[in-house]
Amino acid sequence: MSHATMPADEIQRQMRAVRAELREDVQELVASTQVLTAWQSYVRAYPWVCVGAAAAAGYLLIPSKATRFVQPDATTLRELVQSVATASQPARGPSLTAMLARMAVGSLLQGGLALLSQHLQQQLQNRVMPSESPAAETEEQPDAQLY
């Protein structure tokens, strides 16, 4: 039985050695990955190459402007000036005197309508009750004058 247990012990020892080596390999892999993914290490190691790469990327990413020079003639300039002049003028509303006149006419109209409605009410009351006059009311109620 001792022969049967020897190979098992040997296998367990080898497995422990493999695990220890595996841990070391994984730690080295993590450290090298961190160095490779850190862009700052590339800038420190190759500063001029990084500046050139950034300039090339900026040149490719920024669209170029089309150089187009416009030389307008006199009529185009005149139309442009007129459109700017008309756009900059404020829109004019009614003048102050027109607003005051409108307010005065409105007030006179309201006053006239009030007088007209009062007059019509008096006319209707006189036609509905023609037999009663204001003098007849005071004769029937002499105490009304005291109050």
Backbone bond lengths (Angstrom), bond angles and torsions (degrees), N, CA, C in turn:
res aa  C-N    CA-C-N  psi(-1)  N-CA   C-N-CA  omega(-1)  CA-C   N-CA-C  phi
1 M - - - 1.430 - - 1.497 111.99 -
2 S 1.240 116.80 -23.54 1.448 118.79 179.23 1.514 110.88 -67.66
3 H 1.378 116.27 -29.68 1.456 118.53 176.71 1.531 110.98 -68.95
4 A 1.295 118.05 -33.04 1.456 121.64 -178.67 1.527 111.37 -74.19
5 T 1.320 117.26 -31.75 1.461 119.41 179.78 1.515 112.28 -80.67
6 M 1.296 119.75 -23.71 1.466 121.88 179.87 1.519 112.09 -62.06
7 P 1.314 118.67 -49.93 1.442 116.03 -179.15 1.536 111.84 -64.88
8 A 1.291 120.95 -31.56 1.472 122.07 178.34 1.522 110.35 -66.59
9 D 1.330 116.40 -40.19 1.478 119.55 177.77 1.526 110.13 -66.09
10 E 1.285 115.29 -39.51 1.467 119.40 179.86 1.526 109.97 -65.27
11 I 1.304 117.07 -40.91 1.479 120.86 179.23 1.527 110.24 -64.60
12 Q 1.317 116.45 -40.16 1.476 119.42 179.21 1.524 110.55 -65.79
13 R 1.329 117.56 -39.01 1.468 120.72 178.86 1.528 110.18 -64.99
14 Q 1.308 116.06 -43.49 1.458 120.10 179.47 1.541 110.82 -63.91
15 M 1.308 115.71 -38.91 1.473 119.50 178.35 1.530 111.33 -63.32
16 R 1.347 116.29 -40.67 1.480 118.81 177.37 1.512 110.74 -63.89
17 A 1.297 118.63 -38.35 1.470 122.29 179.53 1.524 110.07 -66.72
18 V 1.337 116.03 -41.29 1.469 119.76 178.79 1.527 110.34 -64.50
19 R 1.336 117.28 -41.67 1.474 119.98 178.27 1.518 111.63 -62.56
20 A 1.321 117.67 -41.01 1.463 121.43 179.87 1.526 110.18 -64.68
21 E 1.332 116.20 -43.58 1.470 119.57 178.07 1.537 110.43 -65.29
22 L 1.320 115.91 -38.66 1.465 119.92 179.29 1.526 111.45 -62.85
23 R 1.322 117.82 -41.99 1.476 120.98 176.91 1.520 110.69 -60.06
24 E 1.326 116.99 -44.72 1.468 120.73 179.77 1.520 110.84 -63.58
25 D 1.347 116.24 -41.23 1.461 119.76 179.61 1.537 111.51 -65.09
26 V 1.307 116.90 -41.07 1.467 120.37 179.30 1.526 110.23 -65.56
27 Q 1.323 117.98 -41.09 1.474 120.37 178.63 1.523 111.09 -64.43
28 E 1.333 117.86 -39.26 1.467 120.67 176.92 1.530 110.46 -66.16
29 L 1.327 116.56 -39.41 1.464 120.72 178.87 1.524 111.44 -63.53
30 V 1.331 117.80 -42.79 1.466 121.86 178.69 1.518 110.06 -63.86
31 A 1.329 118.11 -43.24 1.466 121.19 -179.25 1.530 110.68 -64.65
32 S 1.316 117.53 -43.29 1.471 119.43 -179.03 1.539 110.83 -69.58
33 T 1.324 117.16 -34.05 1.466 120.05 177.15 1.518 110.57 -65.83
34 Q 1.299 118.11 -41.05 1.471 121.10 178.51 1.522 110.73 -62.96
35 V 1.325 117.58 -38.33 1.464 120.53 178.74 1.531 110.38 -68.50
36 L 1.326 116.08 -40.47 1.467 119.17 -178.13 1.521 112.58 -69.57
37 T 1.316 118.25 -33.42 1.468 120.41 -178.14 1.522 113.23 -86.91
38 A 1.304 119.20 -10.05 1.468 121.37 178.94 1.524 108.38 -83.22
39 W 1.344 116.46 110.95 1.454 120.06 -178.16 1.529 111.68 -69.05
40 Q 1.331 116.08 -23.69 1.457 119.37 179.98 1.532 111.48 -62.88
41 S 1.339 116.31 -33.20 1.478 118.67 179.65 1.524 110.34 -65.98
42 Y 1.326 118.75 -36.35 1.459 121.36 177.26 1.523 111.25 -67.91
43 V 1.333 116.64 -38.70 1.467 119.54 179.04 1.515 110.44 -65.73
44 R 1.332 116.86 -39.95 1.479 119.65 177.60 1.524 111.30 -66.86
45 A 1.314 116.82 -38.97 1.470 120.04 -175.86 1.529 111.55 -78.39
46 Y 1.338 118.80 -38.88 1.461 122.72 -175.09 1.532 110.18 -132.67
47 P 1.331 118.92 72.09 1.476 119.65 -174.42 1.526 113.33 -65.94
48 W 1.338 118.96 -41.62 1.462 120.35 -176.32 1.525 111.77 -72.63
49 V 1.304 117.03 -33.10 1.461 119.70 176.82 1.530 109.53 -65.89
50 C 1.342 117.64 -39.97 1.468 121.38 179.17 1.519 111.26 -66.57
51 V 1.339 117.35 -38.47 1.473 119.98 177.70 1.528 109.71 -64.45
52 G 1.321 117.48 -43.06 1.464 120.92 178.18 1.522 111.88 -63.74
53 A 1.331 116.67 -40.96 1.466 119.94 178.84 1.526 110.93 -65.22
54 A 1.323 117.81 -39.55 1.467 120.74 178.31 1.528 110.67 -65.98
55 A 1.336 117.20 -40.04 1.470 119.76 178.86 1.522 110.67 -65.86
56 A 1.324 117.56 -40.99 1.456 120.63 179.31 1.527 110.86 -65.87
57 A 1.315 116.56 -41.15 1.470 119.84 178.54 1.529 110.53 -63.87
58 G 1.328 117.49 -42.22 1.456 120.83 177.81 1.512 112.18 -63.35
59 Y 1.330 116.70 -39.50 1.461 120.28 178.80 1.523 111.36 -64.92
60 L 1.321 116.34 -39.03 1.461 120.05 -178.73 1.527 112.53 -76.86
61 L 1.327 117.83 -31.29 1.462 120.54 -175.94 1.526 112.92 -81.67
62 I 1.318 117.89 -34.23 1.471 120.99 -177.50 1.524 108.39 -83.96
63 P 1.342 116.75 123.89 1.475 118.40 -178.80 1.524 110.74 -69.29
64 S 1.308 114.87 145.55 1.467 118.66 179.59 1.522 109.22 -82.42
65 K 1.305 115.18 146.17 1.464 120.36 179.17 1.523 108.98 -86.53
66 A 1.284 114.31 138.39 1.461 119.14 175.16 1.521 107.49 -78.61
67 T 1.310 115.93 120.91 1.461 118.87 179.54 1.521 107.64 -81.33
68 R 1.310 113.61 112.03 1.455 121.18 -178.25 1.516 107.29 -133.98
69 F 1.295 115.04 115.60 1.455 119.37 179.55 1.518 108.73 -101.66
70 V 1.316 114.91 130.20 1.454 120.55 -179.84 1.512 107.83 -106.16
71 Q 1.309 115.71 129.08 1.451 120.50 176.59 1.534 107.32 -119.87
72 P 1.341 115.74 92.28 1.468 118.55 -176.41 1.528 111.11 -74.72
73 D 1.305 114.19 154.73 1.455 119.31 175.73 1.527 109.47 -88.06
74 A 1.307 116.74 -179.62 1.469 122.00 -174.31 1.524 111.90 -65.42
75 T 1.316 118.62 -38.07 1.471 120.21 -178.26 1.529 110.86 -68.71
76 T 1.308 117.03 -37.93 1.466 120.02 178.32 1.518 110.43 -65.37
77 L 1.341 116.87 -41.88 1.470 120.35 177.54 1.517 110.89 -63.30
78 R 1.337 117.77 -40.67 1.459 121.72 -179.72 1.533 110.16 -63.30
79 E 1.338 116.57 -43.58 1.470 120.22 178.56 1.528 111.31 -63.78
80 L 1.310 115.74 -38.41 1.462 119.91 178.77 1.523 111.21 -64.83
81 V 1.312 117.51 -44.39 1.463 121.80 179.17 1.525 110.55 -63.73
82 Q 1.327 117.24 -41.21 1.463 120.28 179.80 1.524 111.50 -66.89
83 S 1.324 117.34 -38.74 1.468 119.12 179.29 1.521 111.16 -68.14
84 V 1.332 117.16 -37.03 1.468 119.91 177.48 1.519 109.93 -69.12
85 A 1.320 117.89 -39.36 1.468 121.45 -179.07 1.519 110.92 -65.94
86 T 1.325 117.52 -41.35 1.462 118.87 -179.87 1.522 111.32 -73.18
87 A 1.316 117.11 -30.49 1.466 119.74 179.43 1.523 111.44 -73.68
88 S 1.328 117.20 -29.53 1.466 119.56 -177.47 1.526 113.06 -83.56
89 Q 1.337 118.66 -15.30 1.459 120.75 178.82 1.519 109.72 -75.66
90 P 1.333 116.95 133.35 1.465 118.19 179.05 1.526 110.86 -71.02
91 A 1.299 115.79 149.33 1.459 120.57 177.71 1.532 108.54 -70.07
92 R 1.306 116.14 131.35 1.467 119.58 -176.56 1.510 109.96 -93.50
93 G 1.314 114.38 134.04 1.454 120.70 176.34 1.507 109.20 -101.23
94 P 1.308 117.07 -166.10 1.467 119.35 178.34 1.528 110.40 -66.05
95 S 1.329 115.78 148.37 1.464 120.24 -178.75 1.533 109.81 -73.84
96 L 1.310 115.26 169.64 1.457 121.60 -178.65 1.522 111.53 -64.29
97 T 1.332 116.51 -41.17 1.470 118.97 -179.57 1.531 110.71 -66.77
98 A 1.326 117.22 -37.00 1.466 119.44 178.49 1.527 110.19 -65.76
99 M 1.318 117.27 -39.02 1.467 120.06 178.56 1.531 110.73 -66.53
100 L 1.335 117.65 -42.09 1.469 120.72 178.33 1.528 111.06 -64.08
101 A 1.333 117.11 -41.82 1.466 120.52 178.88 1.530 110.12 -63.50
102 R 1.326 117.07 -40.90 1.467 120.43 178.73 1.520 111.13 -63.29
103 M 1.348 116.98 -39.39 1.468 120.46 178.25 1.524 111.06 -66.44
104 A 1.344 116.98 -41.29 1.464 120.23 -179.24 1.526 110.64 -65.71
105 V 1.324 117.31 -43.15 1.463 120.53 178.95 1.519 109.93 -62.91
106 G 1.338 117.41 -40.48 1.462 120.72 178.24 1.515 112.43 -62.78
107 S 1.339 117.18 -41.95 1.467 120.60 178.83 1.526 110.93 -65.65
108 L 1.335 117.23 -44.57 1.459 119.99 178.84 1.526 111.37 -62.53
109 L 1.306 116.48 -38.37 1.460 120.72 178.92 1.523 110.84 -64.92
110 Q 1.320 117.31 -43.45 1.473 120.41 178.52 1.530 111.09 -64.44
111 G 1.324 117.20 -43.19 1.469 120.17 178.16 1.517 111.63 -62.74
112 G 1.333 116.53 -43.59 1.455 120.49 178.85 1.518 112.03 -63.10
113 L 1.323 117.33 -40.55 1.465 120.40 177.93 1.529 111.31 -65.84
114 A 1.333 116.48 -37.37 1.466 119.21 177.96 1.527 110.65 -64.40
115 L 1.332 117.89 -44.51 1.461 121.12 178.38 1.527 111.34 -63.82
116 L 1.323 116.31 -40.84 1.453 120.48 -179.82 1.527 111.10 -64.53
117 S 1.339 117.09 -43.30 1.473 118.93 179.49 1.529 111.06 -66.76
118 Q 1.333 118.35 -34.78 1.459 121.66 177.47 1.532 110.38 -66.17
119 H 1.313 116.20 -43.18 1.465 120.75 179.01 1.533 111.03 -63.97
120 L 1.341 116.58 -41.52 1.461 119.70 179.05 1.525 111.47 -65.70
121 Q 1.314 117.89 -37.22 1.466 120.19 177.53 1.525 110.99 -63.35
122 Q 1.328 116.99 -41.27 1.459 120.16 178.43 1.528 110.57 -64.57
123 Q 1.308 117.46 -40.99 1.464 120.80 178.84 1.529 111.08 -63.67
124 L 1.310 117.31 -40.97 1.459 120.46 178.96 1.520 111.61 -66.57
125 Q 1.306 116.93 -39.71 1.462 119.95 178.95 1.530 110.35 -65.40
126 N 1.311 118.79 -39.90 1.472 122.11 179.11 1.527 111.21 -66.52
127 R 1.324 118.67 -34.33 1.458 120.49 -179.17 1.518 111.34 -78.37
128 V 1.337 118.43 -33.70 1.465 121.19 179.80 1.524 109.74 -72.43
129 M 1.317 118.70 -41.61 1.460 123.45 -178.35 1.534 109.56 -122.36
130 P 1.327 118.41 72.53 1.460 118.79 -177.39 1.518 113.19 -76.52
131 S 1.352 118.95 -25.16 1.468 120.12 -175.67 1.519 111.16 -73.57
132 E 1.305 116.66 -28.52 1.471 117.36 -178.51 1.519 108.63 -91.12
133 S 1.279 115.05 125.29 1.462 120.59 176.92 1.522 107.91 -115.25
134 P 1.293 119.34 162.05 1.469 120.81 179.78 1.517 112.50 -62.42
135 A 1.328 120.72 -31.01 1.465 122.62 179.00 1.514 110.42 -70.53
136 A 1.343 117.90 -36.67 1.466 121.45 -179.75 1.515 110.37 -67.40
137 E 1.288 118.00 -34.68 1.471 121.24 -179.97 1.521 110.63 -66.45
138 T 1.312 118.72 -39.13 1.459 121.07 -177.87 1.526 111.19 -72.74
139 E 1.363 118.34 -30.00 1.457 120.15 179.17 1.514 111.24 -71.92
140 E 1.359 116.80 -36.14 1.459 118.99 -179.25 1.514 111.55 -72.52
141 Q 1.331 118.26 -32.39 1.459 121.44 -176.88 1.526 109.55 -118.94
142 P 1.317 117.09 87.52 1.458 119.00 -178.72 1.532 111.90 -71.15
143 D 1.338 118.14 -26.63 1.459 120.19 -179.27 1.528 111.95 -72.92
144 A 1.340 119.00 -15.14 1.458 121.96 -177.56 1.508 111.06 -67.14
145 Q 1.337 117.24 -26.41 1.462 119.53 -179.00 1.511 111.05 -76.02
146 L 1.332 119.19 -24.71 1.432 121.84 -178.11 1.529 112.35 -71.91
147 Y 1.234 115.09 -30.06 1.470 118.61 -177.20 1.456 108.06 -80.01
